Amino acid sequence: MGKITGFMEFQRLQEASEAPAARKKHYHEFVLHLSDQEAAVQGARCMDCGTPFCMSGCTVNNIIPDWNDLVYKQNWRQALETLHSTNNFPEFTGRVCPAPCEAACTLNINNDPVWIKSIEHAIVDKGWEMGWVLPLPPARRSGKRVAIVGSGPAGLACAQQLARAGHDVVLYEKNDRIGGLLRYGIPDFKMEKRLIDRRVEQMRAEGVEFRVSQPVGGRGANAVPAKRLLQEFDAVVVAGGAEHPRDLPVPGRELDGVHFAMEFLPQQNRVVAGDKVARQITAAGKHVVVIGGGDTGSDCVGTSNRQGALSVTQFELLPQPPAQEDKTLVWPDWPIKLRTSSSQEEGCERDWSVATKRFEGANGKVKKLVAVRLAWKDGKMAEVPGSEFELQADLVLLAMGFLGPVRTGLIDELGLDQDARSNVKASTDGALCYQTSDTKVFAAGDMRRGQSLVVWAIREGRQCARAVDEFLMGTSELPR
């Protein structure tokens, strides 16, 4: 694969990006994809390793060595076809996936891994620039109708696969625009929303019907009764995500200025899209504390800096990870090591092993938080005596993950069983994967597996589409 000795001759090349001081002034993407020649050199680093662990590390089973080799040989169109054979939306994953494939790269045992994500990014951007990404409508129609609830990456992938199989697909989205958390969770500086819009147009040309501002279940003005879908469609896929946020029930939680991350982030995305948001939650001129050290917390940091925060501090409950993992122990699995996101590079004080005890305020508004340091031993935490401290906080953003899907509305009305973690119960084993307790209803993405990555959602959407196709037709030619 690539150049036989390329991994010894060439170094891993960082994608070019705008300097932090400049990019904080706008909400556009600031990372540039590799040039054709740069990508070819990076593709040349792919080893003839025999067993490509990168593919097992990749959730959607991308055929990584093949398209690395094709890019090295400058066969871009075939590289795009190979990439699309396993991933409907590589422009999403090429921007926001944490790249577990790179952790699993054989070269990562004792060197810098192949920059797989940057090559993926370059391939799909090249495909769009050259006009190679076209609608693929089916040759014939099945006469079967499928409803999909939720237009995040799982719902979109499932819809596209089923439409290409010849089914009439109607995709319901409760928000005013398609995309789910791709649209209203991920900031534009990480992924611009024009990328979603052009995929929507492609899918529309393939036969997918999009219905926005139509929540399924519940009592809203535009709500669609969930059981109506069972009457009007041959199959239903629920892919509504895991939107029940983990709360922090401490004294002062009720104070104005303490918000969930997903109250804060969507508002800025709407403003960037040109909407007017009444009483927008903003970090401008405030001391901001972000509680939670994951991707959502990082997105809060980047957005707060762009809004003009006076300071941003990010707390993490867990201890600070090591700067470098012991590769002999963890490879090819995902390593726990210190990572600094692009948002954290832009300005952020980070603190580990910290638990928030209470919020304090004046006139109903938060003014500070009181926290305590933690000691960890054998995976258990204990407060360090005498370590309590205060921090000024005019805005506190809770980014501590999600507990599962919201049950009221869709799940309750369909009467779907849930697993021990409150997700919609649907096995990935057996004759019909992704089938729920109602044989006509299938579940995919975060609603089935819990909070996870975009790449997992795409995989689940694709696999669920195959299961639905088998359910409707008795057999399926869609990929697993």
C-alpha positions as CSV (number, residue, x, y, z in Angstrom):
1,M,0.0,0.0,0.0
2,G,1.3,3.4,-0.9
3,K,5.0,3.5,-1.2
4,I,6.7,0.5,0.3
5,T,9.3,2.6,2.2
6,G,7.1,5.7,2.5
7,F,6.6,5.3,6.2
8,M,10.4,5.5,6.7
9,E,10.9,8.4,4.3
10,F,8.0,10.8,5.1
11,Q,6.8,12.5,8.2
12,R,3.2,13.0,9.3
13,L,2.1,16.4,8.0
14,Q,-0.3,18.7,10.0
15,E,-3.2,20.2,8.1
16,A,-2.8,23.9,7.8
17,S,-5.1,26.0,10.0
18,E,-5.7,29.7,10.8
19,A,-3.9,31.0,13.9
20,P,-6.0,31.0,17.1
21,A,-6.0,34.8,17.5
22,A,-7.5,35.2,14.0
23,R,-10.0,32.4,13.9
24,K,-11.6,33.5,17.2
25,K,-13.0,36.4,15.3
26,H,-15.3,34.4,13.1
27,Y,-17.4,31.2,13.0
28,H,-16.1,29.7,9.7
29,E,-14.0,26.6,9.4
30,F,-10.3,27.3,9.8
31,V,-8.7,23.9,8.9
32,L,-7.6,23.5,5.3
33,H,-7.6,20.1,3.6
34,L,-4.2,18.8,2.2
35,S,-3.1,19.7,-1.3
36,D,-3.1,16.9,-3.8
37,Q,0.6,16.4,-3.5
38,E,0.6,16.6,0.3
39,A,-2.2,14.0,0.5
40,A,-0.2,11.8,-1.9
41,V,2.8,11.9,0.4
42,Q,0.6,11.1,3.4
43,G,-0.9,8.2,1.5
44,A,2.6,7.0,0.8
45,R,3.1,6.5,4.5
46,C,0.5,3.7,4.6
47,M,2.4,0.5,5.3
48,D,2.0,-2.9,3.6
49,C,1.2,-4.1,7.1
50,G,-0.7,-7.3,6.2
51,T,-3.4,-6.9,8.8
52,P,-4.8,-3.3,8.6
53,F,-5.9,-2.7,12.2
54,C,-7.0,0.8,11.1
55,M,-10.1,-0.9,9.5
56,S,-11.0,-2.6,12.8
57,G,-10.5,0.7,14.6
58,C,-12.9,2.4,12.1
59,T,-16.5,2.2,13.1
60,V,-17.9,2.3,9.6
61,N,-15.2,-0.2,8.4
62,N,-13.7,2.2,5.9
63,I,-11.4,0.5,3.4
64,I,-8.5,2.7,4.5
65,P,-5.4,1.1,2.9
66,D,-7.2,1.0,-0.5
67,W,-8.0,4.7,-0.6
68,N,-4.6,5.7,0.9
69,D,-3.0,3.8,-2.0
70,L,-5.3,5.4,-4.6
71,V,-4.5,8.9,-3.3
72,Y,-0.8,8.1,-3.4
73,K,-1.3,7.2,-7.1
74,Q,-3.5,10.3,-7.6
75,N,-6.5,8.2,-8.6
76,W,-8.9,10.5,-6.7
77,R,-12.2,9.5,-8.3
78,Q,-11.8,5.8,-7.4
79,A,-10.6,6.9,-4.0
80,L,-13.9,8.7,-3.6
81,E,-15.9,5.7,-4.7
82,T,-14.1,3.5,-2.3
83,L,-14.6,6.0,0.6
84,H,-18.3,6.3,-0.3
85,S,-18.8,2.5,-0.4
86,T,-18.7,2.5,3.4
87,N,-19.4,6.0,4.5
88,N,-22.3,8.2,3.3
89,F,-21.0,11.4,4.7
90,P,-17.2,11.5,4.8
91,E,-17.1,15.3,4.9
92,F,-18.8,15.0,8.3
93,T,-16.4,12.4,9.8
94,G,-13.4,14.0,8.0
95,R,-14.0,17.0,10.2
96,V,-15.4,15.9,13.5
97,C,-14.5,12.2,14.0
98,P,-11.8,11.7,16.7
99,A,-10.2,9.1,14.3
100,P,-9.9,5.9,16.3
101,C,-8.5,4.4,13.0
102,E,-5.3,6.4,13.6
103,A,-4.9,5.0,17.1
104,A,-5.2,1.5,15.6
105,C,-2.7,2.2,12.7
106,T,0.2,-0.3,12.7
107,L,2.6,2.6,12.3
108,N,1.3,4.0,15.6
109,I,3.1,1.3,17.5
110,N,6.4,3.1,17.4
111,N,5.9,6.2,15.2
112,D,3.3,8.8,14.2
113,P,0.3,7.1,12.6
114,V,-0.8,7.7,9.1
115,W,-3.0,10.9,9.0
116,I,-6.0,8.9,7.8
117,K,-8.6,11.6,8.8
118,S,-6.8,14.3,6.8
119,I,-6.7,12.1,3.7
120,E,-10.4,11.3,4.0
121,H,-11.0,15.1,4.3
122,A,-9.0,15.7,1.2
123,I,-10.7,13.0,-0.8
124,V,-14.3,14.1,-0.2
125,D,-13.6,17.8,-0.6
126,K,-11.9,17.0,-3.9
127,G,-15.0,15.0,-4.9
128,W,-17.3,17.9,-4.3
129,E,-14.9,20.4,-6.0
130,M,-14.7,18.2,-9.1
131,G,-18.5,17.6,-9.3
132,W,-18.2,13.9,-8.7
133,V,-20.7,13.6,-5.9
134,L,-24.0,13.1,-7.7
135,P,-27.5,11.8,-6.7
136,L,-27.9,8.0,-7.1
137,P,-31.6,7.5,-7.6
138,P,-32.8,3.9,-7.7
139,A,-33.5,2.1,-11.0
140,R,-36.9,0.9,-9.7
141,R,-39.3,1.6,-6.9
142,S,-40.4,-1.0,-4.3
143,G,-43.7,0.5,-3.5
144,K,-42.8,0.4,0.2
145,R,-43.0,3.5,2.4
146,V,-40.6,4.1,5.3
147,A,-40.8,6.9,8.0
148,I,-37.6,8.0,9.7
149,V,-37.8,10.1,12.8
150,G,-34.8,12.3,13.4
151,S,-32.4,13.8,10.8
152,G,-29.1,13.4,12.6
153,P,-26.3,11.3,11.0
154,A,-28.1,8.0,11.8
155,G,-31.4,9.2,10.3
156,L,-29.7,10.7,7.3
157,A,-27.6,7.6,6.5
158,C,-30.6,5.3,7.0
159,A,-32.8,7.5,4.7
160,Q,-30.2,7.6,1.9
161,Q,-29.6,3.9,1.9
162,L,-33.3,3.1,1.9
163,A,-34.0,5.6,-0.8
164,R,-31.3,4.1,-3.0
165,A,-32.8,0.7,-2.4
166,G,-36.0,2.0,-4.0
167,H,-38.2,2.7,-1.0
168,D,-40.2,5.9,-0.6
169,V,-38.7,7.6,2.5
170,V,-40.1,10.4,4.5
171,L,-37.8,11.9,7.1
172,Y,-39.4,13.8,10.0
173,E,-37.4,16.5,11.9
174,K,-38.7,18.5,14.9
175,N,-36.4,21.5,14.2
176,D,-36.8,23.9,11.4
177,R,-33.7,22.6,9.5
178,I,-32.4,19.2,8.7
179,G,-29.3,17.8,10.5
180,G,-30.0,17.1,14.2
181,L,-27.0,17.7,16.4
182,L,-24.9,18.1,13.2
183,R,-26.9,21.3,12.7
184,Y,-27.5,22.6,16.1
185,G,-24.9,20.9,18.3
186,I,-21.6,21.1,16.4
187,P,-20.4,24.7,16.0
188,D,-19.9,26.1,12.5
189,F,-16.2,26.7,13.1
190,K,-15.9,22.9,13.2
191,M,-18.3,22.0,10.5
192,E,-20.1,24.6,8.3
193,K,-23.8,23.8,7.7
194,R,-23.5,24.2,3.9
195,L,-22.1,20.6,4.0
196,I,-25.4,19.4,5.4
197,D,-27.4,21.4,2.9
198,R,-25.7,20.0,-0.2
199,R,-26.2,16.5,1.1
200,V,-29.9,17.2,1.7
201,E,-30.2,18.4,-2.0
202,Q,-28.5,15.2,-3.1
203,M,-30.9,13.0,-1.0
204,R,-33.9,15.0,-2.2
205,A,-32.9,14.2,-5.8
206,E,-32.7,10.5,-4.8
207,G,-36.3,10.6,-3.6
208,V,-36.1,11.4,0.1
209,E,-38.9,13.6,1.4
210,F,-38.0,16.0,4.2
211,R,-40.6,17.3,6.7
212,V,-39.2,19.8,9.1
213,S,-40.8,21.4,12.1
214,Q,-42.8,18.2,12.6
215,P,-42.0,16.5,15.9
216,V,-43.4,13.0,16.1
217,G,-45.2,12.4,19.4
218,G,-46.1,14.9,22.0
219,R,-48.8,17.6,22.0
220,G,-47.2,20.5,20.1
221,A,-49.0,22.4,17.5
222,N,-47.3,20.6,14.7
223,A,-46.8,17.3,16.4
224,V,-47.5,14.2,14.4
225,P,-49.2,11.4,16.4
226,A,-46.6,8.6,16.6
227,K,-49.1,5.8,16.0
228,R,-50.2,7.5,12.7
229,L,-46.8,6.5,11.3
230,L,-47.6,2.8,12.0
231,Q,-50.8,3.2,10.0
232,E,-49.3,5.1,7.0
233,F,-45.9,3.4,6.6
234,D,-44.7,-0.1,6.1
235,A,-41.8,0.5,8.5
236,V,-40.7,3.2,11.0
237,V,-37.2,4.0,12.1
238,V,-36.6,6.0,15.3
239,A,-33.3,7.8,15.2
240,G,-34.0,10.8,17.4
241,G,-30.7,10.8,19.3
242,A,-30.0,10.9,23.1
243,E,-31.1,14.3,24.2
244,H,-31.7,13.9,27.9
245,P,-28.7,15.8,29.4
246,R,-27.0,14.8,32.7
247,D,-27.8,17.5,35.3
248,L,-25.8,18.7,38.3
249,P,-28.3,18.8,41.2
250,V,-26.3,21.0,43.6
251,P,-27.5,24.0,45.6
252,G,-27.9,27.1,43.4
253,R,-28.6,25.1,40.2
254,E,-31.7,27.2,39.7
255,L,-29.8,30.4,39.4
256,D,-30.0,32.4,36.2
257,G,-26.8,31.8,34.2
258,V,-26.5,28.1,34.8
259,H,-27.4,26.3,31.6
260,F,-27.0,23.0,29.8
261,A,-24.6,23.1,26.9
262,M,-27.4,22.3,24.5
263,E,-29.3,25.4,25.6
264,F,-26.3,27.5,24.7
265,L,-24.8,26.0,21.6
266,P,-27.9,25.8,19.3
267,Q,-28.6,29.4,19.8
268,Q,-25.3,30.5,18.4
269,N,-25.7,28.1,15.5
270,R,-29.0,29.8,14.7
271,V,-27.5,33.2,14.9
272,V,-24.8,32.2,12.5
273,A,-27.5,30.9,10.2
274,G,-29.1,34.3,10.2
275,D,-31.9,33.8,12.7
276,K,-32.8,36.3,15.5
277,V,-32.7,34.7,18.9
278,A,-34.6,36.4,21.7
279,R,-32.7,36.6,25.0
280,Q,-29.7,34.7,23.7
281,I,-27.5,33.1,26.3
282,T,-24.2,34.7,25.6
283,A,-20.7,34.6,27.1
284,A,-19.9,38.2,26.1
285,G,-18.1,40.1,28.9
286,K,-18.5,37.2,31.3
287,H,-16.4,34.8,33.3
288,V,-17.4,31.4,32.0
289,V,-17.0,28.0,33.6
290,V,-17.6,24.9,31.5
291,I,-18.2,21.7,33.5
292,G,-17.3,18.7,31.5
293,G,-14.1,17.9,29.6
294,G,-15.4,16.2,26.4
295,D,-16.2,17.4,22.9
296,T,-19.3,19.3,23.9
297,G,-17.4,21.1,26.6
298,S,-14.7,22.0,24.1
299,D,-17.4,23.4,21.8
300,C,-18.7,25.6,24.6
301,V,-15.1,26.9,25.1
302,G,-14.7,27.8,21.4
303,T,-18.1,29.4,21.2
304,S,-17.5,31.4,24.5
305,N,-14.2,32.7,23.2
306,R,-15.8,33.9,20.0
307,Q,-18.6,35.6,21.8
308,G,-16.1,37.6,23.9
309,A,-15.8,35.9,27.2
310,L,-13.5,37.6,29.8
311,S,-12.2,34.2,30.8
312,V,-13.0,30.5,30.2
313,T,-12.3,27.8,32.7
314,Q,-13.1,24.1,32.0
315,F,-13.5,21.5,34.8
316,E,-13.1,17.8,34.5
317,L,-14.2,15.3,37.2
318,L,-11.5,12.7,36.2
319,P,-7.8,13.1,36.8
320,Q,-5.5,14.6,34.2
321,P,-4.5,11.9,31.8
322,P,-0.8,11.2,30.9
323,A,0.8,13.2,28.1
324,Q,1.7,10.0,26.3
325,E,0.1,6.6,26.5
326,D,2.0,3.3,26.9
327,K,1.5,2.0,23.4
328,T,2.7,-1.4,24.3
329,L,-0.3,-1.8,26.6
330,V,-3.1,0.0,24.8
331,W,-2.4,-0.3,21.0
332,P,-4.6,-0.8,18.9
333,D,-7.3,0.4,21.3
334,W,-8.3,4.0,21.9
335,P,-5.7,5.4,24.3
336,I,-6.4,7.6,27.3
337,K,-4.0,10.4,27.0
338,L,-3.9,14.2,27.3
339,R,-5.5,15.9,24.2
340,T,-5.9,19.6,23.6
341,S,-8.7,20.6,21.2
342,S,-8.5,23.5,18.8
343,S,-10.9,25.4,21.0
344,Q,-8.8,24.8,24.1
345,E,-5.8,26.1,22.1
346,E,-7.7,29.4,21.6
347,G,-7.7,30.2,25.3
348,C,-8.9,28.1,28.3
349,E,-7.8,27.3,31.8
350,R,-8.2,23.5,32.4
351,D,-8.5,21.9,35.8
352,W,-8.9,18.2,36.5
353,S,-10.2,16.2,39.5
354,V,-12.6,18.9,40.4
355,A,-16.2,18.5,41.7
356,T,-18.7,21.4,41.9
357,K,-20.3,21.7,45.3
358,R,-22.7,24.6,44.9
359,F,-23.4,27.8,43.0
360,E,-23.8,31.1,44.7
361,G,-25.3,34.3,43.3
362,A,-27.1,37.6,43.9
363,N,-30.5,38.8,42.7
364,G,-31.2,35.4,41.2
365,K,-28.0,35.4,39.0
366,V,-25.0,33.2,39.4
367,K,-21.9,34.9,40.6
368,K,-19.5,32.2,41.6
369,L,-19.2,28.5,42.2
370,V,-17.7,26.5,45.0
371,A,-15.7,23.4,44.1
372,V,-13.5,20.8,45.8
373,R,-10.5,18.9,44.7
374,L,-10.7,15.1,44.4
375,A,-8.3,12.3,45.0
376,W,-8.7,9.1,42.9
377,K,-7.7,5.7,44.1
378,D,-8.6,2.4,42.4
379,G,-11.2,4.1,40.3
380,K,-13.0,5.7,43.2
381,M,-13.0,9.4,44.1
382,A,-12.9,11.1,47.5
383,E,-12.9,14.8,48.4
384,V,-9.6,16.2,49.5
385,P,-10.1,17.7,53.0
386,G,-9.5,21.4,53.1
387,S,-9.4,21.8,49.3
388,E,-12.6,23.7,48.8
389,F,-12.2,26.8,46.6
390,E,-14.3,29.5,44.9
391,L,-14.2,30.7,41.3
392,Q,-16.0,33.7,39.8
393,A,-18.6,32.6,37.3
394,D,-21.2,34.7,35.5
395,L,-22.1,31.9,33.1
396,V,-21.9,28.1,33.9
397,L,-22.3,25.6,31.1
398,L,-23.1,22.0,32.0
399,A,-21.5,19.7,29.4
400,M,-21.5,16.4,31.3
401,G,-23.0,14.1,28.6
402,F,-26.4,12.6,28.1
403,L,-28.4,10.0,29.9
404,G,-30.3,8.6,26.9
405,P,-33.3,9.6,24.7
406,V,-36.2,11.6,25.9
407,R,-38.9,9.1,26.7
408,T,-42.0,11.4,26.7
409,G,-43.7,11.7,23.3
410,L,-42.3,9.3,20.7
411,I,-41.1,6.4,22.8
412,D,-44.1,6.4,25.2
413,E,-46.7,6.7,22.4
414,L,-45.1,3.8,20.5
415,G,-44.8,1.8,23.7
416,L,-41.2,0.8,22.9
417,D,-39.2,-1.3,25.4
418,Q,-36.1,0.3,26.9
419,D,-32.8,-1.3,28.1
420,A,-31.2,-0.8,31.5
421,R,-29.6,2.4,30.3
422,S,-33.0,3.8,29.2
423,N,-32.2,3.5,25.4
424,V,-34.7,2.1,23.0
425,K,-34.1,-1.7,23.2
426,A,-33.1,-3.2,19.9
427,S,-30.6,-5.9,19.4
428,T,-27.9,-5.9,16.7
429,D,-27.9,-9.8,16.8
430,G,-30.3,-12.2,15.3
431,A,-32.3,-12.4,12.1
432,L,-33.5,-8.8,12.1
433,C,-31.1,-6.4,13.7
434,Y,-32.3,-3.0,15.1
435,Q,-35.9,-4.2,15.4
436,T,-37.6,-3.0,18.6
437,S,-40.3,-4.5,20.7
438,D,-42.7,-3.4,17.9
439,T,-41.7,-5.5,14.9
440,K,-42.6,-2.7,12.6
441,V,-40.4,-0.2,14.4
442,F,-36.5,-0.1,14.1
443,A,-34.1,2.0,16.2
444,A,-30.7,3.3,15.3
445,G,-28.0,5.7,16.5
446,D,-27.8,7.3,19.9
447,M,-31.4,6.5,20.6
448,R,-30.5,2.9,20.5
449,R,-26.9,2.7,21.7
450,G,-26.7,5.9,23.9
451,Q,-24.5,9.0,23.5
452,S,-21.8,8.2,20.9
453,L,-19.9,9.5,17.9
454,V,-21.1,10.7,14.5
455,V,-19.2,7.8,12.9
456,W,-21.2,5.3,15.1
457,A,-24.4,7.0,14.1
458,I,-23.6,6.7,10.4
459,R,-22.7,3.0,10.8
460,E,-26.0,2.3,12.7
461,G,-28.0,4.1,10.1
462,R,-26.5,2.1,7.3
463,Q,-26.9,-1.2,9.1
464,C,-30.5,-0.4,10.2
465,A,-31.3,0.4,6.6
466,R,-30.3,-3.1,5.6
467,A,-32.4,-4.6,8.3
468,V,-35.4,-2.6,7.2
469,D,-34.8,-3.5,3.6
470,E,-34.7,-7.2,4.6
471,F,-37.9,-6.8,6.7
472,L,-39.7,-5.2,3.7
473,M,-38.4,-7.3,0.9
474,G,-37.2,-10.6,2.4
475,T,-33.6,-10.0,1.3
476,S,-31.3,-7.0,0.8
477,E,-28.4,-6.0,-1.4
478,L,-27.5,-3.1,0.8
479,P,-24.0,-3.4,2.5
480,R,-23.9,-4.5,6.1
